[in-house]
Amino acid sequence: MRVGKGKGWSIEYRLPSIEEIEDDPSFIDDVLEYANSPEGLLYSEVSDTVSDVLERADVDAKERQIIWEDGQRLSIAASAQRIEAEHPGYPLDLIEEHVVEWLEGEFAPPTYTRDQLDELDRLTSCGSNIIGGKPRRPKSGLELATLE
């Protein structure tokens, strides 16, 4: 994910190596503990809900809009608010995070050519660090690296 223009910052997700896990197996215990915690269960539930809700949506990457099944065209923030209205128990910031993750990782229409997918990646990644006009803050525990 690119945060600036030209040479900027990116967030890199790094899982520990097999050797690191063997040296300290508490990593797996920590992951399982989080996954079964109220926060982890909520995270998974919101992720599943956002994926299900957006399953039939399309994207206008140039306009940075999600096109809903009913034809409504909404920004990331407005789409998150729409989902929150249907699921008021979910935190809006968590919904927004999953909408962005859906755009970056799940939305890939089978009719898109490689060039169209590359264009979608380019257009969504340069703007996905902004939700509702505000910069997204990086998740804690993520590493920042310079792009060269």
N, C-alpha and C positions, 0 to 999 in steps of 0.2 A: 504494500500500500504506500503510495507516494504522498508525502505531506507538503513538499515545497516544489518550486519550479527548478529546473536544471538539476544541479546537484543538491539533493535534499535528504530527508530522512525517510526511512521505511521501518515498518514493524516486522520483525522476523519471529515467527513462532518456532521454537526449538524444543523438541522433545529430548529427554536425556538418552544417551546411547545405552546399548545393552550393558556395556561395561559399567557405566554409572549406576544403572539400576541394580546390577549384581553387587556392586560395592555398597549401595545404600538402597535396599529394597523398600524403604519407607515411602518412596515415591508412589508405588502402586497402592500402598495402604492409604496415602493421602488422597490420591485420585478417587479411590473407592469411597473413602469417607466423605469427600465433597459430593460425589455423585449421589450418595444416599442422604445427604443433608437436606434440610428444607430449601436452602438456596440452590443447591444442585438440582433438586427435583423441579423447582420452579424454572430454572434455566432451561432444562430439557423440555418442560411442558410448553413454555413460551416458544422455544425453537420449533417444536412440532406444530404448534398452532399457526405460527407465522408461515411456515412452509405449506401447510394445508390450505390456509386462506389465500396465499399467493399462487397456488398451483396453477390456476387458470388465468393468471394475470399475464400481461405482456409488458414490454418496456419500450419507451421511446428514449433511447440513450442520448440523442442529440438535445432533446428538450429536458432530459433528466427527470422523466416522469414515468410513473408506473401506471399502466392502463388496466383498469379493473374490468372484470367480466361485464359489468353494466355499462362500460364505455367511459366511466369517469376517469379523468387523468389527474393524478395527484403526485405531489413531491414525496420524497422519503418521509419527511416529518408529517405531512398530511395523511399519508398512508398509515403511518404508525398510529396517528390519532384515530383514524377510522377503525383500526384493529382494536385499539384500546376501548372505543365506544362499545364494541361487541364483547369485549373481555375486560371489564373494568377492574378486575382484581390483579391485572398484570401491570407492572411498572412501565411507564412510557419509555424511559431510557433503555430498558431491556428489550422492549418491542422494537425500538428504532435500531438497536444494535443487530437484532436478528433480521430486520428488513435489509440492512446493508449487507449482512452475511449472505442472505438469499441472493441479492444482486451479484455479489462477488463470486459466489460458489455454486449456487443451485440453478440460477436462471440460465438455461442453455437450450433454446428451442432446437428441435431436431432439424428444422428447415433452414437454420442459419448455416451459412458457409463459414469456412475458417476465417476469411477476411471479415465477415460480419461479426463473428465472435471476438476477433482481435480488436475491432473498432469498439464494440461494446465494452470490452475490458479497458481500453484506453479512456473512453468517455466516463465510465463509472468509477474507475479507480482514481482519477484525478479529482473527482468531486465527492467521492464517498467519505472523505475525512470531514466533510461538512454536512451537518444535519440541521435543517431548519435555520441555516445561515450562521450557525455557531460551530466552531471547530470541535471535532470529537477529541476527547482526551484519551490518550493511550491507556489500555488496560494495564493494571499493575502486573509486574512479573514478566512483561514482554521486553524484549531487547530491541534497542534502536540501532540501526546500522546506516551508514551513508551509502547512497547510490552512486555508482561511478560510471 
